[in-house]
Amino acid sequence: MSPNELNNKNVQTLFKNQGIYNGLLGIGILYAVFLSSNTKELLLAIMAYIILVALYGSYSSGDRLIVFKQGGLAIIILGLLLIS
C-alpha cells in the first residue's frame, strides 16, 4: 500500500477494526486457557469462529488460499482439540 492509501480514513478504520477483532480473540483464548472451567468448549467455539471468518474472507476476495493463511492454525488446533 502506498503512504497515501495508508493515510486514508477508511483504511485507518479498517485497521482499527482488525486490531479490535484480533485483540478480542486473543483475550478470549487467554480466558479459555487460564480462567475458564470449560477450556475445550470455548477453544472449539473460538477456533470455529476463526475458520468461518477465514472462509468468508476467502469467498469474498476470491482467493482460496486465504482459508489456509488466515485459518490454517485454527484448523490445526480445532483438529487437535477434536481428537484429544
N, C-alpha and C positions, 0 to 999 in steps of 0.2 A: 504494500500500500504506500502511496505517496504521502508525504507530510501534509499535503493539503487535504487528502481524504481522511487522514488520522485526526485532523482538527475539526472535521465535520461534526456538527452537533448530533446528528442521528447516529453516526458511528460511535461517538463517545457514549451515547445512551445504550447502544448495543453492548459495548464493552462493559459498562457498569452492570447491565442485566446479567451478562455472562459471569461476572465476578460474584454477584449475589448468588446465582444458581450454584456455582462451584463451591462457594463458601458454605452455603446451607447444606449441600450434600456432604461436605467434609464434617460439619458439625453433627449431622445425622449418623454418619459412620462412626465417629468417635463416641457418640452417645450409645449407639448399639453395642459397640465393643466393650466399653468401660463401665457403663452405668446401667444398662438395661438387663432385666432378667429374661428377656426374650431376644437375645442377641441374634440367633439364627433367623428367626422370623423377620426381624427388622432388616437385617442384611439382605435377605432374599427379596424383600419388597424394594429396597433401595437399588439393588443390582438390576431388578426387573425394570424399574423406572429408568435407569440409565440406558439400558438396552433399548427400551421403547423410544426414548429421545434420540438415540443413535439411528434407529430405524427410520424415524420421521426425518431426521436430517439427511439421511441417505436418499430417501424418497423425494424430499422437497428440492434437493440440489441435483439429483440425477447422478450422483457419484456413489456407486455401490460400495466402494472401499471405506466410506465414512463409517459404516457399521463396525468395521474392524478397528479403524483408527480411533473412533470415539468410544466404542463399546467393547472393544476387544478384552480389556482387563476385566470388565464387569461380566462378560460371557464366561471367562475362565473361572472367576470367583463364584459365579452362580452355579456352574457345573460342579465345582469342588464342594460347595455347600450342599448341593443336592445329593452327592454321594457320601457325604460324611454322616 
